[in-house]
Amino acid sequence: MLRHIAGQLAQAVLLLLAVIVLIYCLLQLIPGDPIQAMVGDMPVPPALRAALEERFGLNLPFGHRLLAYLGHILQGDLGYSMNYRRPVFDILAERFPRTLLLAGIGYAFGITLGIAIGIHSAVAKHRGVDQAWSSLVLVGYAMPTFWVGQLLVMAFSIQLGWLPTQGMGPMISRATGIDWVLERALYLVLPVATYTILETTRVARFMRASVAETLEQGYIVTARQKGLSRHEIIMGHVVRNSILPVITVMGYSFGTAMGGAVLLETVFSYPGIGSLMVEAVRARDTQVIVGVVILVACSVVVMNIVVDLLYAWLDPRIRLSSQRR
Amino acid sequence: MTSSTFRRRPLLRALAGSAGLLALDLGTSNRASAQTPKRGGTAVVGVSVAGATLNTQLTSNPTPLIIADIWASGLFKYDKTGAKKPQIASSWDISADGKTYTFHLRPNLKWSDGQPFSSADVAFTLEAFAKYNTYLVKVVPNIDKTETPDANTFVVHLKEPQSSALEGFDKEVFPLMPKHVFDGTDIPTNAANRAPVGLGPFKFVKWEEGRGITFERNPYFWDQPKPYLDSVVCVFIPNVQQQQNALYRGEIDVLRPALPQISRSIEQANAKKMFEVREVKVNAAERLSLDVNLTRDIFNKPLVRQALLVAIDRERISKDVYQGLAFPAMNAIPEQFTQLTDTSVDYNKQFAYDPAKAGKMLDEAGYPLKDGKRFTIDFTSATNADAFYAEPAAQIISANWRALGIDVKLSLLEGQLWTDKVYKQHNYDVSMSSLTARTDPVFGVDRSFLCNASSVPYVNPTGYCNKELDDIAAKAGAVPTAERKALYKQYEEIVARDMPHLTLTNAKKFFAISSRFGGIDEEMDLAFNGNPDMAQVWVK
């Protein structure tokens, strides 16, 4: 298993380098001017352009900049942001935990609810409950994230006045300790709820299909004939066997989920890496864009390793086959 | 967020109480003494993202401009009638020959870091920032020399008289910068551009990226006992809908709402009495305009360009796109320049919306309908997050032109892609943008009409070059104000005749400000590109 993971990591490093070069080249091809973005809708004075190009190395040939950047990356330096005038690493270190918090809580709720709904729906297949869940999930799945977010804001912030409309916490606060946590938790409710709806619908559809298929298997029929209770069959046999496809979905949907964070953070003015990416693209802040891509790519790699480990833990066949190798 | 967020929401109030915020709420709950200014409290200003710099000597982006009023100050600014209002300069004289400007500075002032301010700082700002400042580069070539005869006097000697030069020293174009911070440093990358030291009512405290910027009362502010507020927080809300939501919920106190949101803001303001919506009457005109690429054969004849204008229903754009908060522009010089524009040139009469007439003009120009089509136009515009007007206006214009048999290929592009296509590649037929006219035609209008061989963004991309117009513009910027109007009339006539750049509508400007403040009238006594500096208001 360890050899397998080491192999995956080596592949991931090569893939990551290829992605960095590709993104860097693509950003070079896209028209855009970070200095114009800084100045706004007026002409850039030549002296200002010259000074900033010199300072940020924009006057160097593209190949030279790319090689220098790769050199820095290999030394663990993610570069320097033109827009924030700070090392990219510091910016990511500040923003990523916020996204991770939002996505992590939403992901956890989404998967738990999705699995529960999927099971509930599948065991009552073609009955009213199933149809109700399926319709609800389909509606949830079809709604765009930003629209769900806006609806929730209109309902819970504007109409009911229960929750803040945007942000990640008050800019001025005297709270400490648990009060401080509670205060920030209020700001997380709506973005997390939006995220949860998105993730729940995704997982529930897979879980329902997987459970329905498992319920048709011979060993479930045997279990029933052995006189096991409904609860024992579902928890002991169905869930464990049905969850593998869902874990696969979890692995690859993590990247998509990070993409979803871009929209979600924009809707809620939440200062994570999603809104950072939007700002960086607008400002043509190349090194930040590449930094975010590296971070997301690394997260997906880590998530895939976690999925592999979960596979091995849940399915003895995978564990045994990797031991035999 | 301030206490205002929590003042009417039971659940939040309960939770905030546990969070220790109730104290803040109670602190502002006594609103009895509405008329007497008192100290204390925080104002929250909603803005979009700030970008790379707060220093408006180096940027003309809207967010730094809004924030600059809070921390920076200049020699003067404008009141709501457009008249100049003294700031750091208590007065100024202009010599009889129009070549010498003498600014008398307030004595014994200090920067927000406590260091003394003097005329040397003003001279330094001009000397060091002129080459980096997108507006000052228009004035500086005409400056012969500057002098600082004493610590409170700053003198500018021009080579030739230039009446528009004075506008180059207002707060927006020429915010004053501290010599002791910038001298001997690499100015465009100096850290103070993001952590500024200024002469404004509030001093910079911290910038929380992606969240906002905090300022606190500047104890050395020149206009004591102002400011009354303890602090001002500018929160970043990039989405205009969310800005409106935050305003409605009382999470922010001040906002320059996007125009499509204004009607809703006014309705909400009337219904809830939580905030007021004020119009800035004399504003820096924001004008929806079309650049026509004159290097394309079909646009050779001015008649074709004029026909394109006649074919556009500008009333509908004003009504539908701007929710009635814009009006069809009269001519090349914005109506806000009341002393400069001549209304005898009136597009609403000369080029009023008339599809039949436009069709005849195109027939006459040699483009009759053939198989239901006259010619094809590659029509483009930018769709930035704040360019709410782009898509609906472009659709209306496209529909107007298509009705005449013009085949319109519309491309709405991300801002930087559009800039590249129009200003660098010149690969377009007609381009739409919304440009600000600033405080004088020299700074914001000339750029759309004067000869320009470069590929500099936001400068005349049409290929139009008319020496006669250039000469008139140069003269109009130089002669005394009383003589300028006659020259700008000629300017307007030439543009109306040649029509390289079609000015469509002129948008209004508004601010929403929380009713929990006293002193709103004084705060909103502003014009052109002025923004609330929050020095005049107090928490009631």
Interface residues (C-beta under 8 A of the other chain):
Chain A: I30 P31 G32 D33 Q36 A37 M38 V39 G40 D41 M42 P43 V44 P45 A47 L48 A51 L52 R55 M82 N83 Y84 R85 I91 E94 R95 Q150 V153 M154 S157 I158 G161 W162 L163 P164 T165 Q166 G167 M168 P170 M171 I172 S173 R174 A175 T176 D179 W180 L182 E183 L186 T266 V267 F268 S269 P271 G272 S275 L276 V278 E279 R282 A283 R284
Chain B: M1 T2 T5 R8 R9 L11 L12 L15 A16 S18 A19 G20 L21 A23 L24 T42 V44 V49 G51 A52 T53 L58 T59 S60 N61 P62 K131 Y132 N133 T134 Y135 V137 D186 I187 P188 T189 A191 R194 E208 E209 G210 R211 G212 T214 S231 V233 V235 F236 I237 P238 N239 Q241 Q242 N245 A246 Y248 R249 E251 N384 A385 G415 Q416 L417 T419 D420 K421 K424 S433 L435 T436 R447 V456 P457 Y458 V459
